[in-house]
């Protein structure tokens, strides 16, 4: 799910070469979800509503969602910058 979008980004930004891959040295995010219950609850009126059905989410090696609970005060993501 993440390799193909990363490959599209590779055309415009070199930092995307480290995205979307589970390999040593890569900058991969990992999500484990229940396909039967995962859904987005965000709306235009409430854009920060978290999704449901996501059991675990790791970004840059830091756990953001653990056993379905969002961790407070964890902000490990990095921006993807163009040339």
C-alpha positions in Angstrom: 0.0 0.0 0.0 2.9 2.4 0.6 5.5 1.4 -2.1 3.5 2.5 -5.1 2.8 6.0 -3.7 6.5 6.3 -2.7 7.5 5.4 -6.2 5.4 8.2 -7.6 7.0 10.6 -5.2 10.5 9.4 -6.2 10.1 11.3 -9.5 9.9 14.6 -7.7 11.9 14.3 -4.5 15.0 12.2 -3.7 13.9 11.6 -0.1 11.1 9.4 -1.3 13.7 6.7 -2.1 13.6 5.8 1.6 9.8 5.7 1.9 7.4 2.8 1.6 9.9 0.0 2.1 10.4 -2.4 5.0 14.2 -2.8 4.7 17.3 -1.7 6.7 17.9 2.1 6.4 14.4 2.8 5.0 12.0 5.3 6.6 8.9 3.1 6.7 5.7 3.5 8.6 3.9 0.3 9.7 0.2 0.1 10.3 -1.7 -3.0 11.5 -5.5 -2.7 11.1 -8.7 -4.8 11.0 -10.0 -4.7 7.4 -13.5 -5.5 8.8 -13.7 -2.4 11.1 -11.2 0.2 9.7 -12.9 3.4 8.8 -12.2 7.2 8.7 -14.4 9.3 10.9 -12.9 12.7 9.9 -15.2 15.2 8.3 -14.7 18.8 7.0 -16.3 20.0 10.2 -14.1 17.7 12.4 -10.9 16.9 10.4 -8.9 15.7 13.4 -11.2 12.7 14.3 -9.0 9.6 14.4 -9.8 6.5 12.3 -11.1 3.4 14.0 -10.0 -0.2 13.4 -6.3 0.7 13.5 -4.7 -1.5 16.1 -1.0 -0.5 15.8 0.8 2.4 14.0 4.5 3.0 14.0 6.1 6.0 12.4 9.9 6.3 12.3 10.1 3.5 14.9 7.9 5.3 17.4 4.5 3.8 18.4 1.6 6.2 17.7 -1.3 3.8 18.1 -0.9 0.9 20.5 -3.7 -1.6 21.0 -6.1 0.8 19.3 -5.2 3.8 21.5 -3.6 7.0 20.2 -0.4 7.8 22.2 -0.3 11.4 23.5 2.6 13.7 22.7 4.3 11.6 20.1 5.2 13.4 16.8 7.9 11.5 14.9 6.9 12.2 11.3 9.0 14.2 8.9 8.0 16.3 5.9 8.8 15.1 2.4 10.5 18.0 0.7 10.8 18.5 -3.0 13.9 19.7 -4.8 
